Amino acid sequence: MNVRRGHGPPPTFLALLLAGALFLGAPPAWAVMNWPDLLGRPLPRASVHIPYGSDPLQFAELWLPAGPGPHPLVVMVHGGCWRADVAKASIMNYLAEDLRRRGVAVWNLEYRGVDRPGGGYPGTFLDVADGADAVRRVARARHLDLTRVVVVGHSAGGHLALWLAARGGLKPESPLYRRHPLAIATAISLGGLPDLAAAMTPPTDTCGDEAPARLVGEAKPGRPSVYADTSPPEMAPPKARVVLVNADQDPIAPPGFAAAYVARVSARGPAPETHVITGEGHVELIAPGSHAWEVERGLIEAALGRGPVSAKP
């Protein structure tokens, strides 16, 4: 559908990129959004903050719609090159609020990045896994419907969303194994970095190679491949439906990333669904009011088994 490493860069480069102060490549004829265009908006607030661990970064925020429920559920995972100093869960607040106003509950995950104590391998993955699973502890009291959970991730969070969908196939000997992972019906990657090997290889190392290297850990006896339990194309095909949305003016995760991922995984399982948004970039993918978000919200509502719903004040 057309809706038409060497060494990694220093953290200051990533911070400037996130702030919109740098633009990679020649600018398009029309202006795409920069981060201040989104982050300058008033920041919506969640209904409740719920820790799932003892570290300050081990928490989720629940966005609860009005009404008795049961409420369909989206699990959200933010990006930021897997680094806490680049982005936080609050970057997804704008999407979470828009979905809440349309009757969809959102479980927005925070986690330790590779630049925080305990992050990297296996900590970042275990945070995302345990954080997602923790929603079951509040589902009954908060009237959440877990029968058709959709996980949505942006940028590096797109990789983690696909990983959440695929982790049910991990073997017990993996440190990332959990016996009863939260069942995911659909995983949607928004401008994601789905292949960690590609994320460490020029020219597709748009986050540099340092962060993904710390994310996957080191090979050792008994673990010859660092990608077997960390990188979705190396893992068993997920039972979940997989959808990848990319924007053609996105220098961080251009549509070619999704095309290469699809080419790798299609030989082993169902081909993921892909969508290309024309004329927009990385920021529009998580910006309510953009054409990208219109398309993505439609995909989310369809995955939840519901039609479009008008936003309530």
TORKOL-4160 file (C-alpha; in steps of 0.2 Angstrom, whole numbers, padded with zeros to 4 digits, m for minus):
313
<pt num="1" X="0000" Y="0000" Z="0000"/>
<pt num="2" X="0007" Y="0017" Z="m0005"/>
<pt num="3" X="0000" Y="0031" Z="0006"/>
<pt num="4" X="0012" Y="0038" Z="m0002"/>
<pt num="5" X="0147" Y="0007" Z="0060"/>
<pt num="6" X="0166" Y="0008" Z="0063"/>
<pt num="7" X="0162" Y="0019" Z="0078"/>
<pt num="8" X="0145" Y="0025" Z="0082"/>
<pt num="9" X="0141" Y="0044" Z="0083"/>
<pt num="10" X="0144" Y="0052" Z="0100"/>
<pt num="11" X="0128" Y="0055" Z="0111"/>
<pt num="12" X="0128" Y="0073" Z="0107"/>
<pt num="13" X="0125" Y="0069" Z="0088"/>
<pt num="14" X="0110" Y="0059" Z="0093"/>
<pt num="15" X="0103" Y="0072" Z="0105"/>
<pt num="16" X="0105" Y="0085" Z="0091"/>
<pt num="17" X="0096" Y="0074" Z="0079"/>
<pt num="18" X="0082" Y="0071" Z="0091"/>
<pt num="19" X="0081" Y="0089" Z="0094"/>
<pt num="20" X="0079" Y="0092" Z="0075"/>
<pt num="21" X="0095" Y="0103" Z="0074"/>
<pt num="22" X="0102" Y="0091" Z="0061"/>
<pt num="23" X="0095" Y="0085" Z="0045"/>
<pt num="24" X="0102" Y="0070" Z="0036"/>
<pt num="25" X="0102" Y="0072" Z="0017"/>
<pt num="26" X="0095" Y="0085" Z="0005"/>
<pt num="27" X="0079" Y="0093" Z="0011"/>
<pt num="28" X="0063" Y="0089" Z="0002"/>
<pt num="29" X="0054" Y="0102" Z="m0008"/>
<pt num="30" X="0041" Y="0103" Z="0007"/>
<pt num="31" X="0045" Y="0104" Z="0025"/>
<pt num="32" X="0044" Y="0089" Z="0036"/>
<pt num="33" X="0042" Y="0090" Z="0055"/>
<pt num="34" X="0056" Y="0092" Z="0067"/>
<pt num="35" X="0056" Y="0086" Z="0085"/>
<pt num="36" X="0052" Y="0104" Z="0092"/>
<pt num="37" X="0036" Y="0104" Z="0081"/>
<pt num="38" X="0030" Y="0089" Z="0091"/>
<pt num="39" X="0038" Y="0091" Z="0108"/>
<pt num="40" X="0033" Y="0110" Z="0109"/>
<pt num="41" X="0015" Y="0104" Z="0110"/>
<pt num="42" X="0007" Y="0104" Z="0128"/>
<pt num="43" X="0011" Y="0087" Z="0135"/>
<pt num="44" X="m0004" Y="0076" Z="0139"/>
<pt num="45" X="m0003" Y="0066" Z="0155"/>
<pt num="46" X="m0007" Y="0048" Z="0159"/>
<pt num="47" X="m0021" Y="0041" Z="0170"/>
<pt num="48" X="m0009" Y="0032" Z="0182"/>
<pt num="49" X="0010" Y="0028" Z="0184"/>
<pt num="50" X="0013" Y="0009" Z="0188"/>
<pt num="51" X="0030" Y="0002" Z="0192"/>
<pt num="52" X="0034" Y="m0015" Z="0186"/>
<pt num="53" X="0052" Y="m0015" Z="0195"/>
<pt num="54" X="0062" Y="m0006" Z="0207"/>
<pt num="55" X="0073" Y="0005" Z="0195"/>
<pt num="56" X="0066" Y="0022" Z="0192"/>
<pt num="57" X="0065" Y="0018" Z="0174"/>
<pt num="58" X="0055" Y="0002" Z="0176"/>
<pt num="59" X="0037" Y="0008" Z="0175"/>
<pt num="60" X="0022" Y="0009" Z="0163"/>
<pt num="61" X="0009" Y="0023" Z="0161"/>
<pt num="62" X="m0009" Y="0018" Z="0159"/>
<pt num="63" X="m0020" Y="0029" Z="0148"/>
<pt num="64" X="m0038" Y="0024" Z="0153"/>
<pt num="65" X="m0053" Y="0029" Z="0142"/>
<pt num="66" X="m0069" Y="0035" Z="0150"/>
<pt num="67" X="m0083" Y="0022" Z="0152"/>
<pt num="68" X="m0084" Y="0005" Z="0160"/>
<pt num="69" X="m0075" Y="m0005" Z="0147"/>
<pt num="70" X="m0069" Y="m0018" Z="0143"/>
<pt num="71" X="m0056" Y="m0007" Z="0134"/>
<pt num="72" X="m0046" Y="m0013" Z="0119"/>
<pt num="73" X="m0027" Y="m0012" Z="0123"/>
<pt num="74" X="m0012" Y="m0005" Z="0114"/>
<pt num="75" X="0006" Y="m0008" Z="0122"/>
<pt num="76" X="0017" Y="0006" Z="0116"/>
<pt num="77" X="0036" Y="0006" Z="0116"/>
<pt num="78" X="0046" Y="0022" Z="0112"/>
<pt num="79" X="0062" Y="0023" Z="0103"/>
<pt num="80" X="0078" Y="0034" Z="0105"/>
<pt num="81" X="0092" Y="0022" Z="0098"/>
<pt num="82" X="0089" Y="0011" Z="0113"/>
<pt num="83" X="0097" Y="0025" Z="0124"/>
<pt num="84" X="0088" Y="0033" Z="0139"/>
<pt num="85" X="0097" Y="0050" Z="0136"/>
<pt num="86" X="0089" Y="0051" Z="0118"/>
<pt num="87" X="0071" Y="0048" Z="0122"/>
<pt num="88" X="0059" Y="0044" Z="0135"/>
<pt num="89" X="0041" Y="0036" Z="0136"/>
<pt num="90" X="0033" Y="0053" Z="0136"/>
<pt num="91" X="0038" Y="0055" Z="0118"/>
<pt num="92" X="0023" Y="0043" Z="0114"/>
<pt num="93" X="0011" Y="0053" Z="0125"/>
<pt num="94" X="0003" Y="0062" Z="0111"/>
<pt num="95" X="m0002" Y="0046" Z="0102"/>
<pt num="96" X="m0008" Y="0038" Z="0118"/>
<pt num="97" X="m0019" Y="0053" Z="0122"/>
<pt num="98" X="m0027" Y="0052" Z="0105"/>
<pt num="99" X="m0031" Y="0034" Z="0107"/>
<pt num="100" X="m0038" Y="0036" Z="0124"/>
<pt num="101" X="m0050" Y="0049" Z="0118"/>
<pt num="102" X="m0056" Y="0036" Z="0105"/>
<pt num="103" X="m0059" Y="0023" Z="0118"/>
<pt num="104" X="m0042" Y="0013" Z="0117"/>
<pt num="105" X="m0032" Y="0010" Z="0133"/>
<pt num="106" X="m0013" Y="0012" Z="0131"/>
<pt num="107" X="0000" Y="0004" Z="0141"/>
<pt num="108" X="0016" Y="0015" Z="0138"/>
<pt num="109" X="0032" Y="0007" Z="0143"/>
<pt num="110" X="0048" Y="0014" Z="0150"/>
<pt num="111" X="0063" Y="0004" Z="0151"/>
<pt num="112" X="0082" Y="0005" Z="0154"/>
<pt num="113" X="0092" Y="0010" Z="0139"/>
<pt num="114" X="0109" Y="0003" Z="0135"/>
<pt num="115" X="0117" Y="0019" Z="0143"/>
<pt num="116" X="0109" Y="0015" Z="0160"/>
<pt num="117" X="0115" Y="0003" Z="0174"/>
<pt num="118" X="0107" Y="m0014" Z="0171"/>
<pt num="119" X="0103" Y="m0009" Z="0153"/>
<pt num="120" X="0109" Y="m0018" Z="0137"/>
<pt num="121" X="0109" Y="m0037" Z="0136"/>
<pt num="122" X="0099" Y="m0044" Z="0144"/>
<pt num="123" X="0092" Y="m0030" Z="0155"/>
<pt num="124" X="0084" Y="m0019" Z="0141"/>
<pt num="125" X="0075" Y="m0034" Z="0134"/>
<pt num="126" X="0069" Y="m0040" Z="0151"/>
<pt num="127" X="0063" Y="m0023" Z="0155"/>
<pt num="128" X="0052" Y="m0023" Z="0140"/>
<pt num="129" X="0046" Y="m0041" Z="0142"/>
<pt num="130" X="0042" Y="m0039" Z="0161"/>
<pt num="131" X="0034" Y="m0022" Z="0158"/>
<pt num="132" X="0023" Y="m0029" Z="0144"/>
<pt num="133" X="0018" Y="m0044" Z="0155"/>
<pt num="134" X="0014" Y="m0033" Z="0170"/>
<pt num="135" X="m0001" Y="m0026" Z="0162"/>
<pt num="136" X="m0010" Y="m0043" Z="0166"/>
<pt num="137" X="m0009" Y="m0038" Z="0185"/>
<pt num="138" X="m0020" Y="m0023" Z="0182"/>
<pt num="139" X="m0031" Y="m0029" Z="0168"/>
<pt num="140" X="m0046" Y="m0035" Z="0178"/>
<pt num="141" X="m0046" Y="m0020" Z="0190"/>
<pt num="142" X="m0044" Y="m0008" Z="0175"/>
<pt num="143" X="m0056" Y="m0017" Z="0164"/>
<pt num="144" X="m0044" Y="m0020" Z="0150"/>
<pt num="145" X="m0047" Y="m0032" Z="0136"/>
<pt num="146" X="m0032" Y="m0043" Z="0133"/>
<pt num="147" X="m0040" Y="m0054" Z="0119"/>
<pt num="148" X="m0032" Y="m0044" Z="0105"/>
<pt num="149" X="m0017" Y="m0034" Z="0111"/>
<pt num="150" X="m0008" Y="m0023" Z="0098"/>
<pt num="151" X="0010" Y="m0018" Z="0102"/>
<pt num="152" X="0016" Y="m0002" Z="0093"/>
<pt num="153" X="0034" Y="0004" Z="0093"/>
<pt num="154" X="0043" Y="0019" Z="0085"/>
<pt num="155" X="0060" Y="0019" Z="0078"/>
<pt num="156" X="0071" Y="0008" Z="0090"/>
<pt num="157" X="0055" Y="0004" Z="0099"/>
<pt num="158" X="0049" Y="m0003" Z="0082"/>
<pt num="159" X="0062" Y="m0016" Z="0084"/>
<pt num="160" X="0057" Y="m0020" Z="0102"/>
<pt num="161" X="0039" Y="m0021" Z="0097"/>
<pt num="162" X="0043" Y="m0034" Z="0084"/>
<pt num="163" X="0054" Y="m0043" Z="0097"/>
<pt num="164" X="0039" Y="m0043" Z="0110"/>
<pt num="165" X="0029" Y="m0052" Z="0096"/>
<pt num="166" X="0042" Y="m0065" Z="0092"/>
<pt num="167" X="0049" Y="m0069" Z="0110"/>
<pt num="168" X="0036" Y="m0083" Z="0112"/>
<pt num="169" X="0047" Y="m0093" Z="0101"/>
<pt num="170" X="0063" Y="m0091" Z="0113"/>
<pt num="171" X="0071" Y="m0107" Z="0120"/>
<pt num="172" X="0071" Y="m0109" Z="0139"/>
<pt num="173" X="0090" Y="m0108" Z="0139"/>
<pt num="174" X="0090" Y="m0089" Z="0133"/>
<pt num="175" X="0091" Y="m0077" Z="0147"/>
<pt num="176" X="0077" Y="m0068" Z="0139"/>
<pt num="177" X="0065" Y="m0082" Z="0140"/>
<pt num="178" X="0048" Y="m0080" Z="0150"/>
<pt num="179" X="0037" Y="m0095" Z="0152"/>
<pt num="180" X="0020" Y="m0086" Z="0148"/>
<pt num="181" X="0023" Y="m0070" Z="0138"/>
<pt num="182" X="0009" Y="m0058" Z="0135"/>
<pt num="183" X="0000" Y="m0064" Z="0119"/>
<pt num="184" X="0002" Y="m0051" Z="0105"/>
<pt num="185" X="m0011" Y="m0051" Z="0091"/>
<pt num="186" X="m0003" Y="m0038" Z="0080"/>
<pt num="187" X="0014" Y="m0029" Z="0081"/>
<pt num="188" X="0016" Y="m0012" Z="0072"/>
<pt num="189" X="0033" Y="m0004" Z="0069"/>
<pt num="190" X="0033" Y="0014" Z="0065"/>
<pt num="191" X="0049" Y="0019" Z="0056"/>
<pt num="192" X="0057" Y="0004" Z="0065"/>
<pt num="193" X="0075" Y="m0003" Z="0065"/>
<pt num="194" X="0069" Y="m0021" Z="0064"/>
<pt num="195" X="0086" Y="m0030" Z="0060"/>
<pt num="196" X="0100" Y="m0027" Z="0073"/>
<pt num="197" X="0113" Y="m0034" Z="0061"/>
<pt num="198" X="0109" Y="m0021" Z="0048"/>
<pt num="199" X="0108" Y="m0008" Z="0062"/>
<pt num="200" X="0127" Y="m0011" Z="0065"/>
<pt num="201" X="0132" Y="m0011" Z="0047"/>
<pt num="202" X="0135" Y="0005" Z="0036"/>
<pt num="203" X="0125" Y="0013" Z="0028"/>
<pt num="204" X="0110" Y="0007" Z="0038"/>
<pt num="205" X="0118" Y="0010" Z="0055"/>
<pt num="206" X="0108" Y="0026" Z="0057"/>
<pt num="207" X="0110" Y="0025" Z="0076"/>
<pt num="208" X="0128" Y="0021" Z="0076"/>
<pt num="209" X="0135" Y="0004" Z="0080"/>
<pt num="210" X="0139" Y="0007" Z="0099"/>
<pt num="211" X="0121" Y="0006" Z="0105"/>
<pt num="212" X="0115" Y="m0010" Z="0096"/>
<pt num="213" X="0132" Y="m0018" Z="0100"/>
<pt num="214" X="0128" Y="m0015" Z="0119"/>
<pt num="215" X="0110" Y="m0021" Z="0116"/>
<pt num="216" X="0114" Y="m0038" Z="0109"/>
<pt num="217" X="0129" Y="m0042" Z="0121"/>
<pt num="218" X="0143" Y="m0053" Z="0117"/>
<pt num="219" X="0145" Y="m0070" Z="0109"/>
<pt num="220" X="0151" Y="m0084" Z="0120"/>
<pt num="221" X="0151" Y="m0103" Z="0122"/>
<pt num="222" X="0133" Y="m0108" Z="0122"/>
<pt num="223" X="0128" Y="m0092" Z="0113"/>
<pt num="224" X="0137" Y="m0091" Z="0097"/>
<pt num="225" X="0125" Y="m0079" Z="0089"/>
<pt num="226" X="0121" Y="m0063" Z="0098"/>
<pt num="227" X="0106" Y="m0061" Z="0086"/>
<pt num="228" X="0097" Y="m0077" Z="0089"/>
<pt num="229" X="0086" Y="m0071" Z="0103"/>
<pt num="230" X="0088" Y="m0052" Z="0100"/>
<pt num="231" X="0085" Y="m0048" Z="0082"/>
<pt num="232" X="0067" Y="m0052" Z="0075"/>
<pt num="233" X="0073" Y="m0059" Z="0058"/>
<pt num="234" X="0084" Y="m0071" Z="0067"/>
<pt num="235" X="0070" Y="m0077" Z="0078"/>
<pt num="236" X="0056" Y="m0089" Z="0075"/>
<pt num="237" X="0042" Y="m0082" Z="0065"/>
<pt num="238" X="0030" Y="m0074" Z="0077"/>
<pt num="239" X="0012" Y="m0079" Z="0078"/>
<pt num="240" X="0007" Y="m0061" Z="0078"/>
<pt num="241" X="0002" Y="m0051" Z="0062"/>
<pt num="242" X="0017" Y="m0040" Z="0058"/>
<pt num="243" X="0014" Y="m0022" Z="0050"/>
<pt num="244" X="0028" Y="m0010" Z="0046"/>
<pt num="245" X="0025" Y="0008" Z="0042"/>
<pt num="246" X="0038" Y="0019" Z="0035"/>
<pt num="247" X="0039" Y="0037" Z="0028"/>
<pt num="248" X="0048" Y="0041" Z="0012"/>
<pt num="249" X="0056" Y="0057" Z="0020"/>
<pt num="250" X="0063" Y="0048" Z="0035"/>
<pt num="251" X="0082" Y="0047" Z="0035"/>
<pt num="252" X="0083" Y="0037" Z="0051"/>
<pt num="253" X="0072" Y="0022" Z="0045"/>
<pt num="254" X="0068" Y="0024" Z="0027"/>
<pt num="255" X="0056" Y="0012" Z="0018"/>
<pt num="256" X="0071" Y="0001" Z="0012"/>
<pt num="257" X="0074" Y="m0005" Z="0030"/>
<pt num="258" X="0056" Y="m0013" Z="0030"/>
<pt num="259" X="0059" Y="m0020" Z="0012"/>
<pt num="260" X="0075" Y="m0028" Z="0017"/>
<pt num="261" X="0067" Y="m0035" Z="0033"/>
<pt num="262" X="0052" Y="m0042" Z="0023"/>
<pt num="263" X="0064" Y="m0050" Z="0010"/>
<pt num="264" X="0073" Y="m0059" Z="0025"/>
<pt num="265" X="0058" Y="m0066" Z="0034"/>
<pt num="266" X="0046" Y="m0070" Z="0020"/>
<pt num="267" X="0055" Y="m0086" Z="0016"/>
<pt num="268" X="0052" Y="m0093" Z="0034"/>
<pt num="269" X="0034" Y="m0087" Z="0037"/>
<pt num="270" X="0020" Y="m0075" Z="0032"/>
<pt num="271" X="0026" Y="m0059" Z="0023"/>
<pt num="272" X="0024" Y="m0044" Z="0034"/>
<pt num="273" X="0012" Y="m0030" Z="0028"/>
<pt num="274" X="0021" Y="m0014" Z="0023"/>
<pt num="275" X="0015" Y="0004" Z="0021"/>
<pt num="276" X="0024" Y="0019" Z="0014"/>
<pt num="277" X="0019" Y="0036" Z="0019"/>
<pt num="278" X="0024" Y="0049" Z="0006"/>
<pt num="279" X="0029" Y="0067" Z="0009"/>
<pt num="280" X="0032" Y="0064" Z="0028"/>
<pt num="281" X="0046" Y="0060" Z="0040"/>
<pt num="282" X="0051" Y="0051" Z="0056"/>
<pt num="283" X="0042" Y="0063" Z="0067"/>
<pt num="284" X="0026" Y="0063" Z="0058"/>
<pt num="285" X="0025" Y="0044" Z="0062"/>
<pt num="286" X="0021" Y="0049" Z="0080"/>
<pt num="287" X="0012" Y="0066" Z="0078"/>
<pt num="288" X="m0007" Y="0067" Z="0079"/>
<pt num="289" X="m0013" Y="0077" Z="0065"/>
<pt num="290" X="m0001" Y="0070" Z="0052"/>
<pt num="291" X="m0007" Y="0060" Z="0037"/>
<pt num="292" X="0005" Y="0046" Z="0044"/>
<pt num="293" X="m0005" Y="0045" Z="0061"/>
<pt num="294" X="m0021" Y="0044" Z="0051"/>
<pt num="295" X="m0015" Y="0029" Z="0042"/>
<pt num="296" X="m0007" Y="0021" Z="0058"/>
<pt num="297" X="m0023" Y="0024" Z="0069"/>
<pt num="298" X="m0033" Y="0016" Z="0055"/>
<pt num="299" X="m0022" Y="0001" Z="0056"/>
<pt num="300" X="m0023" Y="0000" Z="0075"/>
<pt num="301" X="m0041" Y="0001" Z="0075"/>
<pt num="302" X="m0043" Y="m0012" Z="0062"/>
<pt num="303" X="m0031" Y="m0023" Z="0072"/>
<pt num="304" X="m0042" Y="m0021" Z="0087"/>
<pt num="305" X="m0057" Y="m0026" Z="0077"/>
<pt num="306" X="m0066" Y="m0010" Z="0078"/>
<pt num="307" X="m0070" Y="0004" Z="0066"/>
<pt num="308" X="m0064" Y="0022" Z="0066"/>
<pt num="309" X="m0070" Y="0031" Z="0082"/>
<pt num="310" X="m0072" Y="0050" Z="0084"/>
<pt num="311" X="m0061" Y="0058" Z="0097"/>
<pt num="312" X="m0070" Y="0064" Z="0113"/>
<pt num="313" X="m0064" Y="0080" Z="0122"/>
